[in-house]
């Protein structure tokens, strides 16, 4: 029988903190992607108002935000996967 406070059980508090810590880079990457899209939306909207090109620069900004956010997300997922592979080969 294991002690519930030693973190070896899946349902214990230490197990949940470990799961949150493992998922935090992916959560951060998702937030970063959303922030990139929102930021580029507002930049495109501001440029549309300045140059009178409504809605083309806003749409272009959204595409750049999605592209940049997706690139950062894929890079983060790749880094997490590489770290997991290194961790599994050491064990």
C-alpha positions as CSV (number, residue, x, y, z in Angstrom):
1,X,0.0,0.0,0.0
2,X,1.4,3.4,-0.9
3,X,1.2,6.6,1.1
4,X,-1.3,9.0,-0.5
5,X,1.0,12.0,0.0
6,X,4.1,10.5,-1.8
7,X,2.8,11.5,-5.3
8,X,3.0,7.9,-6.7
9,X,-0.7,7.5,-6.9
10,X,-2.4,8.8,-10.0
11,X,-5.3,10.5,-8.1
12,X,-3.3,12.2,-5.4
13,X,-2.6,16.0,-5.2
14,X,1.0,15.5,-6.2
15,X,-0.1,13.6,-9.3
16,X,-2.4,16.4,-10.4
17,X,0.3,19.0,-9.9
18,X,2.7,16.9,-12.0
19,X,0.0,16.6,-14.8
20,X,-0.5,20.4,-14.7
21,X,3.2,21.0,-14.9
22,X,3.5,18.7,-17.8
23,X,0.7,20.3,-19.7
24,X,1.7,23.9,-19.0
25,X,3.9,24.4,-22.1
26,X,1.0,23.3,-24.3
27,X,-1.5,25.5,-22.5
28,X,0.9,28.5,-22.8
29,X,1.3,27.8,-26.5
30,X,-2.4,27.8,-27.0
31,X,-2.7,31.1,-25.2
32,X,0.2,32.5,-27.3
33,X,-1.6,31.4,-30.5
34,X,-4.8,33.2,-29.4
35,X,-2.9,36.3,-28.4
36,X,-1.1,36.4,-31.8
37,X,-4.4,36.2,-33.7
38,X,-6.1,38.8,-31.5
39,X,-3.1,41.2,-31.7
40,X,-2.8,40.9,-35.5
41,X,-6.6,41.4,-35.8
42,X,-6.4,44.7,-34.0
43,X,-3.2,45.8,-35.9
44,X,-5.0,45.0,-39.2
45,X,-8.1,46.9,-38.1
46,X,-6.0,49.9,-37.1
47,X,-4.2,49.9,-40.5
48,X,-7.5,49.5,-42.3
49,X,-8.8,52.6,-40.6
50,X,-5.6,54.5,-41.3
51,X,-5.3,53.6,-45.0
52,X,-9.0,53.0,-45.9
53,X,-8.5,49.4,-47.1
54,X,-11.4,48.0,-45.0
55,X,-11.3,44.8,-44.4
56,X,-8.3,43.6,-46.3
57,X,-5.5,44.4,-43.9
58,X,-7.5,43.0,-41.0
59,X,-8.0,39.7,-42.9
60,X,-4.3,39.7,-43.8
61,X,-3.4,40.4,-40.2
62,X,-5.6,37.5,-39.0
63,X,-3.8,35.1,-41.4
64,X,-0.4,36.3,-40.2
65,X,-1.5,35.8,-36.6
66,X,-2.8,32.3,-37.3
67,X,0.4,31.5,-39.2
68,X,2.7,32.8,-36.5
69,X,0.7,31.3,-33.7
70,X,0.5,28.0,-35.4
71,X,4.3,28.0,-36.0
72,X,5.0,28.7,-32.4
73,X,2.4,26.1,-31.3
74,X,4.0,23.3,-33.5
75,X,7.5,24.3,-32.3
76,X,6.4,24.0,-28.7
77,X,4.7,20.7,-29.2
78,X,7.8,19.4,-31.0
79,X,10.0,20.6,-28.1
80,X,7.8,18.8,-25.6
81,X,7.8,15.6,-27.7
82,X,11.6,15.7,-27.9
83,X,11.9,16.2,-24.2
84,X,9.6,13.2,-23.6
85,X,11.7,11.1,-26.0
86,X,14.9,12.0,-24.1
87,X,13.2,11.3,-20.8
88,X,12.0,7.9,-22.0
89,X,15.4,6.8,-23.4
90,X,17.1,7.6,-20.1
91,X,14.8,5.4,-18.1
